[in-house]
């Protein structure tokens, strides 16, 4: 594991120098409050670290060749998007094509939803299975992309999710996927150290970039599908997957619904995410990071606890749905509260006559 940690550090230090030369950097704007040009190489370094480890094991590289191919396309797309801003429809088309490749050649699909409505498991027809799987893959990638709004949030939530997944794989004696999750977690840590300015300060700061968020989201859904759809004792309940990614999933759905209600494109960037609303209320970013990663960890713990204690899938789904309703109402309430605070701040800072 130390070798993986050092390898990730080497990649991230090397890539940040290259990024500065080729202008693969995030520049301050109206939506971005950081200062200076920040290299967008965090995700690329994680991908390269994982790829290098898999390539060192001939058996694993054969088994995960489709995963690596799809990930390579997504990382390349993310790099191009980070540098030149690809149109939304082109990004979506690439994500859908990658999803189709993963389904056809990677043998992953959502064909079993579990006993979520009755004691009998709900299975899907092939066409419906493919459609739902594509929506799940594209949805997961964009959910993790959307939460990447403050320092450490995407990396922190990723560590929570991969840790929860790794624990479930370990409980089910799936040593291979447990090891897979461990590699990703170790590879993410150097990114967090630089992104949160631990030890090295602001001079070596890096961002994840779209390449990283797409790769993280795709890796999460790939592992979830392998963990919930396998016809063996190595799998866990499909509804448990919802709990593991509850925070990014609920945040994405809430944002999309609000944007549509306001007559805007679901993919038009704005400052309506939960972390933005908490910022308007005056909370410091580190506290927001702690709160949201804490939420993610609590939700994942509930999913794991329910899985271990064999809680009914009907109860797990109902509980998750109830949690989503509470989350949606809370965010809507914070929207009104944040508008009030924004107006109050504008009034207090306006010049008097």
Helices and strands as residue ranges (DSSP letters): H 2-22, E 25-26, E 38-39, H 42-55, H 58-63, H 65-84, H 88-106, E 112-114, E 122-123, H 126-146, H 153-171, H 175-195, G 202-204, H 209-228, H 238-244, H 246-261, H 274-280, H 285-308, H 313-349
